[in-house]
Amino acid sequence: MSDAVVDDIVALLPPLLQSLEALGFVARYLDPSEFGVVMQRIDTPDQALRDVLPRLANWPESFAYLRGPLQSASEAALAAFAGLRAVEAGDGDLIVVFRALRQLPRAQEALYPLAALLPPVSEFFMAPELRDNADLAARLAQPAEPDTGISHHDNEPGSRGGFSLYVPETYTPDRAWPLVMALHGGSGHGRGFLWSWLRDARSRGAILVAPTATGSTWALMGDDADTLNLGRILDQVRGRWTVDTTRLLLTGMSDGGTFCYVSGLERTSPFTHLAPVAASFHPLLAEMVDAERLRGLPIQIVHGRRDWMFPVEVARQARQALSAAGAAVTLREIDDLSHCYPREINAALLDWLGASAA
């Protein structure tokens, strides 16, 4: 690799990775009443990225395998910032913010192939609390095992009913691996929600499935095509990879969390652990579910005390109703969380599930 290309990578990666971290910060702390404060806290990594990005244009064609992902990730990050900056300046609303933040998973998807080539990118896709783990870093630096990594199954943007899958590159079939099925929020898509969990699944060694609802959101009422589809997806994954059937976590955000209750409390559900996040709940669910299914069922409810869509009292009522019905329920209330996905709880959920470092 030429010295000029190395110099350009060294110049580009810090503002690119800082921009992605800043976008993740906005997504985690997004609160309509605090948007301006959150934007002030992320500073201006996008300006530094915008300044250095033109240097990629001078690379020889032989380095297109590096330039393509870096260019695409940078452009997606800058598109996200453009939307956020417009709202910050008074041009747009919360819908524009949500639309802008959809660029973050697109940037991560574009960048991820370079994790196998560039150590700073690999570190970015590690759980922050494990980045000093030299043994883990060494294992992740090894060549990927066959049939591992990210794949998409009938799950192109805009499609419904497919799923995105991550199998840790450290996977070997000689042991059973825990599995996380993570359900996106209303109007979301599994291909994007995969990135809410990928760092932790990669670092701690869990197979990750991010399905997309068959309709515009999950089947929270009426005919339920989604539970059947989740079962089909799970069977497909279990038919190819060695999955520990005693460690199957169903989790999800907002509508996805609510569907954790609807589907995960079904008598025949294969999932051994449930973790609804920022979810709605109706007490009738606890009354209607099979008593044997609920008895001792491990459930962790995660909810923000600043949730503006579903007040935290909803989660408290869910804990009370499900505990009274016999489930083993824990409620995690997060003081500074509004109606957002708190990626920091993934490590605790995987510890609870019994997953260890990859």
C-alpha positions, 0 to 999 in steps of 0.5 A, spaced: 500 500 500 502 506 498 504 511 503 499 516 500 494 511 501 496 510 508 496 517 510 489 518 507 486 512 511 490 515 517 487 522 516 480 519 514 478 514 519 478 518 526 473 523 523 469 518 520 469 513 526 467 519 531 462 521 526 459 515 527 459 515 534 456 522 534 450 519 530 450 513 535 450 518 541 444 522 538 440 516 536 441 514 544 439 520 547 434 523 542 429 527 546 424 532 542 425 537 548 433 536 548 435 535 541 438 542 541 442 540 547 444 533 544 446 536 538 451 541 542 454 535 545 456 532 539 461 538 536 462 538 529 466 531 527 462 531 520 466 538 518 472 534 519 470 528 515 467 533 509 474 536 509 478 530 508 473 526 504 476 529 497 482 525 498 479 519 496 478 521 489 486 521 488 487 513 489 489 508 484 483 504 482 487 498 485 485 500 492 477 501 490 476 495 495 478 500 500 475 506 497 468 504 496 466 502 503 470 508 506 466 513 501 459 510 502 460 510 509 462 517 509 457 519 504 451 516 509 454 519 515 454 526 512 447 525 509 445 524 516 448 530 519 445 534 513 438 532 516 440 533 523 443 540 522 437 542 518 433 541 524 438 544 528 437 550 524 430 550 525 428 547 518 424 540 519 421 536 525 422 530 529 420 526 522 426 529 519 431 527 525 428 520 524 429 519 517 436 522 518 438 517 523 436 511 518 443 513 514 447 511 520 446 503 519 447 504 512 454 507 514 455 501 518 453 496 513 458 500 508 464 500 513 463 493 516 467 489 511 473 493 512 473 490 520 477 484 517 482 489 514 483 495 518 484 494 526 481 501 528 474 499 524 474 492 527 475 496 534 469 500 532 465 494 531 467 491 538 463 492 545 466 499 548 467 495 554 471 490 551 476 494 546 481 493 551 481 485 551 487 483 547 485 476 547 478 478 544 482 483 539 486 477 537 481 472 535 477 477 531 483 479 527 483 471 525 480 469 518 473 468 518 470 461 519 466 459 513 459 461 512 459 467 517 459 474 518 453 478 515 448 476 510 441 478 508 435 473 506 429 477 502 431 483 506 432 488 501 430 495 504 423 496 503 421 489 503 417 485 508 418 479 511 425 477 510 431 477 515 438 479 516 443 475 520 450 475 523 454 469 525 460 471 529 466 470 524 469 466 530 463 461 530 465 453 530 459 448 530 462 444 535 459 448 541 452 451 541 451 458 540 446 463 544 441 466 539 438 473 539 432 475 535 431 482 535 425 486 533 425 493 530 420 498 532 414 501 528 416 502 521 423 500 522 426 494 518 431 488 520 436 490 516 437 497 520 436 494 526 441 489 526 446 494 527 443 496 534 446 489 536 452 487 532 457 490 536 455 486 542 453 479 538 460 480 535 464 481 541 460 476 546 459 470 541 452 470 539 448 469 533 444 475 531 437 475 527 434 481 525 427 480 522 423 484 518 415 484 520 411 482 514 406 488 514 408 495 516 409 493 523 408 487 527 402 484 528 399 487 534 392 485 533 388 481 528 391 476 524 398 474 526 403 472 520 409 474 524 409 469 529 409 464 524 414 467 520 419 468 526 418 460 527 420 459 520 426 464 520 428 460 527 428 453 524 432 456 518 437 458 522 437 452 527 438 448 520 444 451 518 448 453 525 449 450 532 444 454 536 443 453 543 435 451 544 436 453 552 439 460 550 434 463 545 432 471 546 427 474 543 427 482 544 425 488 541 424 496 541 417 499 541 412 495 537 418 490 536 418 490 544 410 489 544 410 484 539 415 480 544 409 480 549 404 478 544 409 472 540 413 470 546 408 469 551 405 464 546 404 457 549 408 454 543 414 459 543 421 457 542 424 463 546 427 461 553 428 469 555 424 475 553 426 482 553 421 488 551 424 495 550 420 501 550 414 497 549 407 498 550 403 492 554 396 491 556 394 487 562 390 482 559 396 479 556 398 476 562 391 474 564 390 470 557 397 467 556 398 459 558 399 459 565 405 454 564 408 458 559 409 464 564 411 459 570 418 461 571 419 465 564 425 469 565 423 476 562 427 483 563 423 489 561 427 495 559 424 502 559 426 509 560 423 514 565 423 519 560 419 515 555 415 520 551 411 515 547 409 509 553 410 512 560 414 508 564 408 506 568 406 502 563 412 497 564 411 497 571 404 495 570 407 489 566 412 487 571 406 487 576 402 483 572 407 478 569 410 477 576 403 475 579 402 470 573 408 467 575 414 469 571 421 471 573 421 478 571 426 484 572 424 491 570 430 495 568 428 503 569 433 507 565 433 515 568 436 518 562 432 514 556 427 517 552 423 513 547 430 510 544 434 504 544 439 503 549 445 499 546 448 499 553 443 494 556 445 489 550 451 486 554 447 485 561 442 482 556 447 477 553 450 476 560 443 474 563 442 469 557 449 466 558 453 469 552 461 470 554 466 473 550 467 470 543 
